Amino acid sequence: MPNPKIKNEAQYDALRDKGYSQEKSARIANTPDAGKKGGKAKPYEDWTKEELYSQAKNVGINGRSKMNKEELINALRNN
């Protein structure tokens, strides 16, 4: 029986079969463009140190002011 609250029933059923909860499955199935490939961000290696520092600040990485570019990349990837 179709659920009118679920926008993508096939995706919802597939997520439930994988063991996702009803709530999480519904959230994902009701998200526009869910399942499509993500953003177009360039790799961290192509970012400037200032851009990396700003991103580290946004996500709350401590000690970022003393980090070099390589350390900032590592911290962002492992945060």
C-alpha distance (Angstrom), angle and dihedral (degrees) to the residues before:
residue distance angle dihedral
M1 . . .
P2 3.81 . .
N3 3.78 117.8 .
P4 3.82 111.3 -136.9
K5 3.82 90.2 -152.3
I6 3.83 92.2 61.9
K7 3.82 114.2 79.6
N8 3.82 97.2 -170.2
E9 3.82 108.8 34.8
A10 3.82 94.8 175.8
Q11 3.79 92.3 54.1
Y12 3.82 91.1 44.3
D13 3.82 91.5 52.3
A14 3.81 92.2 47.0
L15 3.80 91.2 51.6
R16 3.80 91.8 47.8
D17 3.82 89.1 50.9
K18 3.82 88.3 54.3
G19 3.80 89.3 55.4
Y20 3.80 101.3 -101.2
S21 3.81 116.4 149.3
Q22 3.79 119.8 -103.5
E23 3.80 90.6 -110.5
K24 3.81 95.7 49.9
S25 3.81 92.3 43.4
A26 3.81 91.0 51.3
R27 3.80 92.3 47.2
I28 3.79 92.2 52.4
A29 3.82 95.0 41.6
N30 3.81 90.9 50.7
T31 3.81 95.0 49.7
P32 3.80 112.9 103.6
D33 3.81 111.8 -114.1
A34 3.82 92.0 5.0
G35 3.76 111.4 169.0
K36 3.77 95.6 27.8
K37 3.77 119.6 122.0
G38 3.79 114.2 -82.3
G39 3.77 135.3 -115.0
K40 3.75 131.3 -42.4
A41 3.80 99.4 -119.1
K42 3.78 115.0 153.1
P43 3.83 118.5 -120.2
Y44 3.81 116.3 -85.4
E45 3.80 89.4 -113.2
D46 3.81 88.3 67.5
W47 3.83 93.3 51.4
T48 3.78 121.6 96.1
K49 3.79 118.9 -115.1
E50 3.81 88.1 -109.9
E51 3.81 91.6 54.5
L52 3.80 90.8 48.3
Y53 3.81 90.9 48.2
S54 3.80 90.9 50.9
Q55 3.81 91.7 49.8
A56 3.81 90.7 47.6
K57 3.79 88.7 51.7
N58 3.82 91.1 50.0
V59 3.80 92.3 54.2
G60 3.81 94.3 41.5
I61 3.80 103.4 -112.6
N62 3.80 110.2 173.5
G63 3.81 120.6 -137.5
R64 3.80 92.9 24.2
S65 3.80 94.2 135.3
K66 3.82 90.7 66.1
M67 3.81 95.6 45.3
N68 3.77 125.9 102.4
K69 3.80 121.9 -139.5
E70 3.81 94.4 -88.2
E71 3.81 92.3 49.2
L72 3.81 91.4 48.9
I73 3.82 90.4 52.2
N74 3.79 91.0 49.5
A75 3.82 92.3 47.4
L76 3.81 92.3 49.2
R77 3.79 92.8 49.1
N78 3.78 93.6 47.9
N79 3.78 98.6 41.7
